[in-house]
Amino acid sequence: MTGRVGANRIRPDVRQNIIDRTPFEQIPTLIEHIDNLDLGSLLESKERARTLEIKDILDFYSFFKKVLEYAKEEDGLNYPITFSMEFPPSETNLPCFVGRLISRSPFSPNGTKEKAGRFMGEYEDPDYPGELLQEFLFRQQNMVEITIWAKTNKVANELASWLENKFFEYLWAFQWAGFAHPIEWIGRGSDQYQLVREQDMYGTPFTFKVITGKIVVKRVTALRKFAFSLGLITENS
C-alpha cells in the first residue's frame, strides 16, 4: 500500500484501543493502515461531535463517500468512483454506488426499543437567563442499502468484492469519525438487472445497519406548563 505522511495522526490511546479490539491475525495490516493514513484527507473537519452518538444518516453517506474516494486512490483503482442517493444514476456516471434508506426504527439494544429519549443534561438558556433547557438523545437504527450499479455484471461484481474488503479495512475509521456504534454489515444481496433509458444496468446490493442520533432540546418551563394543563402535576410540584 502506498502510504501517506500527514499531520493528522490518531491519538495513541485511540490507536491502541482499535488494536486491542482487532483479531490477532489482522493486527499487522491494521497497524499499517492506521500509521500511514492521513485522516485529514477523509474528514472535512478535525472537530469531533460533542457526543459520539450525534450523527445522522447524511453524515454516514458523506463519510462513506470519502472512504471510497480515499481507498480508490490508495489502491490505484481503474474504475471511477461516484456516489449518489438518486436512482437510476446517469449512465454517464457508471459505475456508481447508490445509497438508499430501507427503514428506520428506534434503537434496540438487547432487543428493547428506546422509545423515549435518553436524558443528556440540563443547562441555562444563554439567551434567556433563568430559563432551563433539557437535552434528550433519540437514537435510531437505520437499515441502509448501498448498491453498486455498472454497465456489466462483471464490473459490478468486481467492485462488490472490492467494497467488501474495503469495508472491513476501514470500519474503524467510522468510529474515529464519531459513529459511536460500529457500522454493521448485514449482508450482500442477489445481483440485480435494470434496463434504464435503453442502458443495461447491473447491480449488487449491500445492506448495513447504521446507528444515528438526534438531539431534541426542550424548555423546562414549557414542559411544566404542558404537564400542569394535563393535570399531571400541581402548582406546588
N, C-alpha and C positions, 0 to 999 in steps of 0.2 A: 504494500500500500504506500502511496506517495504521501508522506507526512507533511504537516504544516507546522510552522512555528509561529505562535501568536501570544499576545499578552494575556488573553482571557483564559487563564488556566482554571481548572476545577480546584476548589479548596481541598486541602489534604484530607480533612475529615470526611468530606463527601466522597472523595475518591476511594478511601478505604472502606466506607460503608457500602459502596457499589460492589467492590471486590469481595467483601465478606458475604454478599448475597448471591454470588455467582458460582455455578458449578465449577469444581476444580479444573476440569479439562478445558474450560472456556476462558480461564483467567489470563493466560498469555496473550491471546488475541484481544481480549477486552482491555488489558493494560496498554497495548499498542494503540488502540483507538482513543482511549482516554488521554494518554500522554501526548499524542500527536494532533488531537482535534482542537482547533481554534473555535471555541463556542461562539465567539463574536460573529462568525460567518453565518451562524444559524439563527441568532437572536437579533431582533431589531433594537432591543434594549437589554442592558445587563441588570435592570431592576427586576427583582423577584416580586411575585404577588404578595400582598400583605399577609395572606394565609395561602398555603399551597393549594387549597381546595377551591379557590375562587377563579375558576377557568370555565369559559363557556365553549360551546361546540365550534364556534368560529375560530377560537384560539387553537383548537385541535386541528382544524383544516389548515390554518395558516402555518402552524409548526410542522405538520405532516408534509406540506409542500416544500418547506425549507429543507427538511431532512432528505427528501427525494432529490432536490437540486444539488445538495452537498454530496450525497452518495454517488450521484451520477458523475459529478466532476472528479471525485476521488477514484472511481472505478474506470474512468475514461469510456463510459458507456456511449455507444454509437447512436442509440436512439434518442430523439429529442424527448424531453420530459415536460409535459404540460399537465396542469391540474385544473379541474373545473367542477362546478356544482350544477351544471346545466346538462341536460340530455335531450336530444342527441348532441354530442360535441360536433363541431365543424369538421368535415372530412379533411380539411387542410391542416388541422391540428392533431391528427392521429400520428402515433399512438397517444392516448390521453387517459389519465387517471381521473375518474369521475366519482365524486363523493355525494352520498345522499343519506339523510336520516331516516331510518326504518321505523324506529319507535323511541319513545322517551317515557320513563316512569320514575316514581320516587326511588331513591337509592335503597337497596335492600340488603344491608349487611346481616349475615346469619339468617337470611330468609325473612326478616321482618322489615317491612317498608317504613321508611322515615317520612311519615305523612305530615308531621309537624316540624317546623324549622328548629334547628339547634340554636339555642341562645348563645350569642358570641360576646356580648358585653353591653354596657350602658355608659353613656357619656353625655356631657352637657352640650347642647346645641351652640356652636360658636356664634351663630347669627342671632340667637335669642337666649341670652343668659338666663339661667334658672329653669329653662325647659330641658327635659331629659329625653334622649333618644336611645332606643334599643336596637341592636342589630341581631338578625336571625339569618342563619345559613340554611338554605334549602338545597340539598344535594339531589342530583338526578343521575340515573343511569341511561345512557344513550346507546342504542344499537345502530352502528354506523356501517354502511356498505361502501366499500371502495372497489369499483370495477375498472379493470384495465381494458380499454377498447382499442382495437387495432384493425388494420385492413386485412390481416391474415391471422388465422388461428395460431400459426407458428409463432408469430411475433407476440401475440397476446400471452401465450404460454411461456415464452422465454422471459418476458417481463414479469409474469406472475412468479416464476421461480426466483428471479432476482429480488422481487419485493419481499418474498418470504424470508430470504437471507438477510436483507437489509433491516427488516422489522426487528428481528431478534438481535442484530448487531447494535442497533441504535435505540432499543427500548429504554435503556437507562436515561437517554437524553431527554425524553418526555418528562421524566420525574424531576430531573435537574431544572427543566424549564418551568416547573410549577404545577405539574399534574401529580397531586399527592398520591392518587391511586394508580397503580400500574395499568397501562392500556392492555386490555385482554384480547388476545387473538382467538376468536370463536371458531373460525374455520374458513376453508375455501369451498366455494360452491361450484356447481356444474357450469361448464362452458356455455356461453350464450351466442345467439346469432340474431342480427337485425339487418334489414335492408332499409337504409335511410337515404332518401334523395338519390336513388339508384347506386348507392355506395354500400358494398358489403362491409359490415362491422361485426367483428368477433370480440366477445367479452369474456373475461374471467373475473368473477366477483370474490371479494373477501369481506368477512364480517368481523367487526371489532366492537368491544364494549368499552365505552369511554365514560368515566365518572366526571361530571361537571358540577359546578355550584353557582348559586345566585344569592347575593346578599340583599335582604329586604330590611329597610330602616323604618322603624315605627316610632311615632311620637307618644311618649308615655301618657301625657295629658289626654290625648285623643283616644287612646286605648281605655283609660279610666272612664271617660265620658261615655264611650260606647257601652262599656260593661255596666255602668250605672243605669243607662237607658233601658237595658235589658233586665235590670233587677238582679244582676249577678253580684253586685257589691252595693254597699250603703255609703252614705256620705262620710262615715267615720272609718271606713275600711282603709 
